[in-house]
Amino acid sequence: MQLKSLILPLFIALPLTGCGLVYKVDIPQGNYLEEKQVAQLRQGMTKEQVRYLLGNPMSLDGFNHDRWVYIYYFKPGRGDTEQKRLILDFMNDGLTTLSGDFELPEGFHEGL
């Protein structure tokens, strides 16, 4: 009789102990850009050169084909969500401005 009274609470408590051990998957989405990639951007670069350096943009403005938006979103299984954005504007197939969550590269205005 005592063995049954010990086993029953064990079977009830066992599933509850694993609840905190659930594995949650990290979810990265978009364009992951490193500072060293953005630091290589220069005013006047062609769209082809930018695409070679950074890859295809995540979003193209439907009304303005000269604006490229790179978005990176990272939701870890545990912890804070990270989101970064880089917006590039072109004129006559040349990069003119850069904005978003990255600092303007030191030699950006020196051109090519």
N, CA and C of each residue as an Amber inpcrd file, in Angstrom:
protein
   336
   0.8230000  -1.1910000   0.0000000   0.0000000   0.0000000   0.0000000
   0.8660000   1.2540000   0.0000000   1.9730000   1.2250000   0.7210000
   2.8390000   2.3970000   0.7660000   3.5170000   2.6310000  -0.5710000
   3.8230000   1.5700000  -1.3010000   4.4690000   1.6950000  -2.5970000
   3.5600000   2.4230000  -3.5780000   2.2520000   2.1170000  -3.5500000
   1.3000000   2.7930000  -4.4270000   1.2180000   4.2770000  -4.0810000
   1.2650000   4.6050000  -2.8230000   1.1630000   6.0070000  -2.4150000
   2.4120000   6.7970000  -2.8070000   3.5540000   6.1240000  -3.0300000
   4.7650000   6.8050000  -3.4850000   4.8180000   6.9190000  -5.0070000
   4.3120000   5.9270000  -5.7000000   4.3880000   5.9010000  -7.1620000
   3.3890000   6.8710000  -7.7930000   2.2010000   6.9780000  -7.2690000
   1.1730000   7.8400000  -7.8340000   1.6110000   9.3100000  -7.8900000
   2.1320000   9.9070000  -6.8170000   2.5970000  11.3020000  -6.9130000
   3.7800000  11.4540000  -7.8790000   4.5790000  10.4180000  -8.0110000
   5.7080000  10.4540000  -8.9280000   5.2250000  10.5770000 -10.3680000
   4.2280000   9.8050000 -10.7440000   3.6720000   9.8740000 -12.0970000
   2.9690000  11.1990000 -12.3690000   2.4490000  11.8230000 -11.3520000
   1.7950000  13.1240000 -11.5140000   2.8430000  14.2280000 -11.6320000
   3.8870000  14.1690000 -10.8300000   4.8950000  15.2240000 -10.8020000
   5.8950000  15.1300000 -11.9480000   6.1510000  13.9570000 -12.4670000
   7.1560000  13.7610000 -13.5050000   6.8980000  14.5950000 -14.7630000
   5.6960000  14.6040000 -15.3260000   5.4750000  15.4250000 -16.5220000
   5.6140000  16.9260000 -16.2500000   5.3180000  17.3540000 -15.0480000
   5.3990000  18.7740000 -14.7210000   6.8340000  19.2720000 -14.5940000
   7.7760000  18.4110000 -14.2900000   9.1610000  18.8470000 -14.1110000
   9.8190000  19.1940000 -15.4450000   9.3580000  18.6370000 -16.5310000
   9.9610000  18.8980000 -17.8330000   9.4330000  20.1490000 -18.5170000
   8.4530000  20.8230000 -17.9790000   7.8470000  21.9750000 -18.6360000
   8.8300000  23.1240000 -18.8580000   9.7550000  23.3220000 -17.9830000
  10.7290000  24.4000000 -18.1360000  11.8560000  24.0520000 -19.0730000
  11.9100000  22.8290000 -19.5570000  13.0080000  22.3860000 -20.4080000
  12.6280000  22.3380000 -21.8860000  11.5400000  22.9660000 -22.2600000
  11.0920000  22.9500000 -23.6500000  12.0650000  23.7650000 -24.4950000
  12.5120000  23.1820000 -25.6000000  13.4470000  23.8540000 -26.5030000
  12.6800000  24.7650000 -27.4360000  13.1120000  26.0150000 -27.5200000
  12.4860000  26.9680000 -28.4220000  13.4990000  27.3300000 -29.5040000
  13.0640000  27.2900000 -30.7330000  13.9300000  27.4860000 -31.8840000
  14.1810000  28.9730000 -32.1230000  15.4280000  29.3260000 -32.4790000
  15.7510000  30.6840000 -32.8970000  15.1830000  30.8970000 -34.3000000
  14.6010000  32.0720000 -34.5380000  13.9940000  32.3520000 -35.8390000
  14.6490000  33.5870000 -36.4540000  15.5950000  33.3880000 -37.3980000
  16.1540000  34.5260000 -38.1350000  15.3950000  34.7200000 -39.4470000
  15.1250000  35.9700000 -39.8060000  14.4390000  36.2600000 -41.0610000
  15.0620000  37.4860000 -41.7050000  15.1260000  37.4860000 -43.0120000
  15.5790000  38.6610000 -43.7310000  17.0450000  38.6260000 -44.1040000
  17.6060000  39.8160000 -44.2590000  18.9910000  39.9800000 -44.6820000
  19.8790000  40.2460000 -43.4790000  20.7410000  39.3040000 -43.1460000
  21.7000000  39.5330000 -42.0660000  22.8750000  40.3080000 -42.6480000
  23.1060000  41.5080000 -42.1480000  24.2050000  42.3440000 -42.6170000
  25.1760000  42.5850000 -41.4790000  26.4560000  42.5140000 -41.7940000
  27.4880000  42.8190000 -40.8060000  27.9770000  44.2450000 -41.0290000
  28.4980000  44.8390000 -39.9650000  29.0220000  46.2020000 -40.0420000
  30.1000000  46.3260000 -41.1170000  30.9270000  45.2810000 -41.2620000
  32.0120000  45.3450000 -42.2370000  31.4910000  45.3850000 -43.6720000
  30.3160000  44.8000000 -43.9220000  29.7100000  44.8860000 -45.2480000
  29.2050000  46.2980000 -45.5100000  28.4890000  46.8640000 -44.5460000
  27.9320000  48.2040000 -44.6890000  29.0600000  49.2350000 -44.7910000
  30.1710000  48.9990000 -44.1050000  31.3060000  49.9240000 -44.1320000
  31.9400000  50.0270000 -45.5200000  31.6690000  49.0690000 -46.4010000
  32.2350000  49.0920000 -47.7480000  31.3740000  49.8760000 -48.7410000
  30.1850000  50.3080000 -48.3160000  29.3150000  51.0670000 -49.2130000
  29.8970000  52.4590000 -49.4600000  29.7950000  52.9080000 -50.7080000
  30.2790000  54.2270000 -51.1000000  29.2210000  54.8970000 -51.9660000
  29.1110000  56.1870000 -51.8070000  28.2040000  56.9580000 -52.6270000
  28.6220000  56.8060000 -54.0900000  27.6460000  56.5590000 -54.9670000
  27.9300000  56.3900000 -56.3840000  28.0140000  54.9330000 -56.8260000
  28.0290000  53.9790000 -55.8880000  28.0430000  52.5640000 -56.2710000
  26.7920000  52.2370000 -57.0770000  26.9450000  51.3740000 -58.0670000
  25.7980000  50.9750000 -58.8780000  24.9550000  49.9580000 -58.1070000
  23.7370000  49.7650000 -58.5820000  22.8510000  48.7740000 -57.9590000
  23.4710000  47.3820000 -58.0320000  24.1370000  47.0880000 -59.1290000
  24.7830000  45.7850000 -59.2930000  25.8970000  45.5890000 -58.2670000
  26.6800000  46.6320000 -58.0160000  27.7590000  46.5400000 -57.0190000
  27.1950000  46.3510000 -55.6130000  26.1290000  47.0700000 -55.3010000
  25.4950000  46.9420000 -53.9720000  24.8960000  45.5500000 -53.8160000
  24.2560000  45.0540000 -54.8570000  23.6610000  43.7160000 -54.8030000
  24.7510000  42.6560000 -54.6000000  25.9010000  42.8400000 -55.2370000
  27.0190000  41.9050000 -55.0680000  27.5390000  41.9310000 -53.6280000
  27.5930000  43.1220000 -53.0380000  28.1160000  43.2780000 -51.6810000
  27.1310000  42.8140000 -50.6060000  25.8540000  43.1740000 -50.7400000
  24.8700000  42.9210000 -49.6800000  23.8410000  41.8420000 -50.0140000
  23.7390000  41.4610000 -51.2610000  22.6980000  40.5220000 -51.6710000
  21.4430000  41.2710000 -52.0770000  20.4130000  40.5280000 -52.4040000
  19.1470000  41.1400000 -52.8130000  18.4470000  41.7720000 -51.6170000
  17.8250000  42.9250000 -51.8180000  17.1060000  43.5530000 -50.7080000
  15.8670000  42.7510000 -50.3370000  15.4710000  42.8810000 -49.0980000
  14.2890000  42.1750000 -48.6080000  13.0220000  42.7840000 -49.1950000
  13.0620000  44.0820000 -49.4280000  11.8690000  44.7700000 -49.8930000
  12.2520000  45.8500000 -50.8910000  11.4950000  45.9220000 -51.9620000
  11.6290000  47.0050000 -52.9290000  10.3710000  47.8500000 -52.8350000
  10.5340000  49.1630000 -52.8040000   9.3940000  50.0660000 -52.7500000
   8.6220000  49.9350000 -54.0640000   7.3510000  49.6310000 -54.0060000
   6.5360000  49.4420000 -55.1980000   6.3750000  50.6920000 -56.0350000
   6.4900000  51.8470000 -55.4110000   6.3240000  53.1060000 -56.1300000
   7.6550000  53.7620000 -56.4610000   8.7140000  53.3540000 -55.7930000
  10.0260000  53.9570000 -55.9980000  11.0500000  52.8300000 -56.1340000
  11.3970000  52.4840000 -57.3620000  12.3280000  51.3800000 -57.5980000
  13.7680000  51.7500000 -57.2450000  13.9780000  52.9920000 -56.8630000
  15.3110000  53.4410000 -56.4860000  15.5080000  53.4310000 -54.9690000
  14.6170000  52.7920000 -54.2480000  14.7610000  52.6450000 -52.7850000
  14.7750000  51.1650000 -52.4430000  15.8620000  50.7430000 -51.8090000
  16.0100000  49.3450000 -51.3910000  15.9970000  49.3010000 -49.8670000
  15.2840000  48.3170000 -49.3240000  15.1950000  48.1630000 -47.8720000
  15.6950000  46.7650000 -47.4990000  16.6980000  46.7430000 -46.6520000
  17.2300000  45.4910000 -46.0990000  16.7400000  45.3990000 -44.6640000
  16.0430000  44.3210000 -44.3460000  15.4800000  44.1370000 -43.0030000
  15.9790000  42.8150000 -42.4470000  16.4130000  42.8460000 -41.1810000
  16.8160000  41.6250000 -40.4870000  16.0510000  41.5530000 -39.1760000
  15.4240000  40.4100000 -38.9310000  14.6340000  40.1920000 -37.7300000
  15.0760000  38.8750000 -37.1180000  15.4500000  38.9090000 -35.8380000
  15.9130000  37.7000000 -35.1640000  15.1460000  37.5400000 -33.8570000
  14.3930000  36.4520000 -33.7570000  13.6520000  36.1410000 -32.5310000
  14.2720000  34.8980000 -31.9250000  15.0630000  35.0870000 -30.8510000
  15.6810000  33.9150000 -30.2180000  14.6460000  33.1160000 -29.4260000
  14.9620000  31.8530000 -29.2040000  14.0820000  31.0080000 -28.4080000
  13.8450000  31.6020000 -27.0290000  14.8780000  32.1920000 -26.4930000
  14.7830000  32.8870000 -25.2070000  15.5590000  34.1960000 -25.3280000
  15.0170000  35.2580000 -24.8130000  15.7160000  36.5320000 -24.8550000
  14.9840000  37.5680000 -25.6940000  15.6760000  38.6720000 -25.9330000
  15.0750000  39.8110000 -26.6240000  15.1600000  39.6690000 -28.1370000
  14.1670000  40.1780000 -28.8050000  14.1140000  40.1820000 -30.2660000
  15.0230000  41.2870000 -30.7920000  15.7110000  41.0110000 -31.8930000
  16.6090000  41.9750000 -32.5140000  16.0720000  42.2920000 -33.9040000
  16.0520000  43.5810000 -34.2370000  15.6100000  43.9850000 -35.5660000
  16.5210000  45.0970000 -36.0590000  17.0180000  44.9630000 -37.3020000
  17.8610000  45.9860000 -37.9120000  17.3460000  46.2860000 -39.2980000
  17.5190000  47.5410000 -39.7050000  17.0190000  47.9800000 -41.0010000
  18.0680000  48.8610000 -41.6720000  18.2020000  48.7030000 -42.9770000
  19.0980000  49.5280000 -43.7760000  18.3270000  49.9640000 -45.0100000
  18.2650000  51.2690000 -45.2440000  17.5390000  51.8110000 -46.3850000
  18.5380000  52.5010000 -47.3020000  18.5280000  52.0970000 -48.5630000
  19.4290000  52.6700000 -49.5570000  18.6130000  53.3630000 -50.6400000
  19.0160000  54.5710000 -50.9970000  18.3630000  55.3040000 -52.0740000
  19.3420000  55.4850000 -53.2210000  18.8350000  55.2930000 -54.4360000
  19.6350000  55.4080000 -55.6470000  19.0670000  56.5140000 -56.5330000
  19.9390000  57.0920000 -57.3470000  19.5130000  58.0330000 -58.3720000
  20.3850000  57.7820000 -59.5930000  19.7540000  57.5610000 -60.7420000
  20.4800000  57.2540000 -61.9810000  21.4290000  56.0770000 -61.7920000
  20.9540000  55.0270000 -61.1440000  21.7070000  53.7950000 -60.8900000
  22.9280000  53.9950000 -59.9860000  22.9830000  55.1010000 -59.2470000
  24.0830000  55.3330000 -58.3100000  23.5580000  55.5190000 -56.9000000
  24.2210000  54.9220000 -55.9340000  23.8160000  55.0350000 -54.5240000
  23.9970000  56.4760000 -54.0520000  22.9420000  57.0480000 -53.4780000
  23.0150000  58.4390000 -53.0140000  22.9860000  58.5540000 -51.4960000
  22.0510000  57.8650000 -50.8480000  21.9480000  57.9820000 -49.3930000
  21.7720000  56.6260000 -48.7360000  22.1160000  56.5900000 -47.4670000
  22.0370000  55.3850000 -46.6390000  21.4450000  55.8090000 -45.3040000
  20.4600000  55.0760000 -44.8060000  19.8850000  55.3850000 -43.5000000
  19.4360000  54.0910000 -42.8340000  19.0310000  54.2000000 -41.5870000
  18.5660000  53.0270000 -40.8490000  19.3400000  52.8360000 -39.5630000
  19.5430000  51.5780000 -39.1810000  20.1490000  51.2240000 -37.9030000
  21.6680000  51.0590000 -37.9630000  22.2690000  51.3410000 -39.0980000
  23.7140000  51.2400000 -39.2310000  24.3020000  52.6410000 -39.3370000
  25.5230000  52.7950000 -38.8350000  26.1860000  54.0860000 -38.9380000
  26.6550000  54.3280000 -40.3640000  26.6850000  55.5840000 -40.7550000
  27.1800000  55.9540000 -42.0650000  28.6680000  55.6190000 -42.1290000
  29.0900000  54.8600000 -43.1570000  30.5070000  54.4990000 -43.2630000
  31.3940000  55.7440000 -43.3390000  32.5810000  55.6340000 -42.7860000
  33.4990000  56.7720000 -42.6950000  33.8000000  57.4020000 -44.0580000
  34.0490000  56.6080000 -45.0640000  34.3870000  57.1510000 -46.3830000
  33.2290000  57.1420000 -47.3590000  31.9990000  57.1490000 -46.8890000
  30.8260000  57.0250000 -47.7550000  30.7540000  58.1330000 -48.8030000
  30.9970000  59.3790000 -48.4020000  30.8500000  60.5130000 -49.3210000
  32.0620000  60.6980000 -50.2460000  33.0910000  59.9070000 -50.0620000
  34.2560000  60.0200000 -50.9360000  33.9940000  59.3810000 -52.2890000
  32.9580000  58.5630000 -52.3830000  32.6090000  57.9330000 -53.6480000
  33.5570000  56.8010000 -53.9740000  33.5330000  56.4240000 -55.2370000
  34.3480000  55.2970000 -55.6890000  35.7340000  55.7340000 -56.0920000
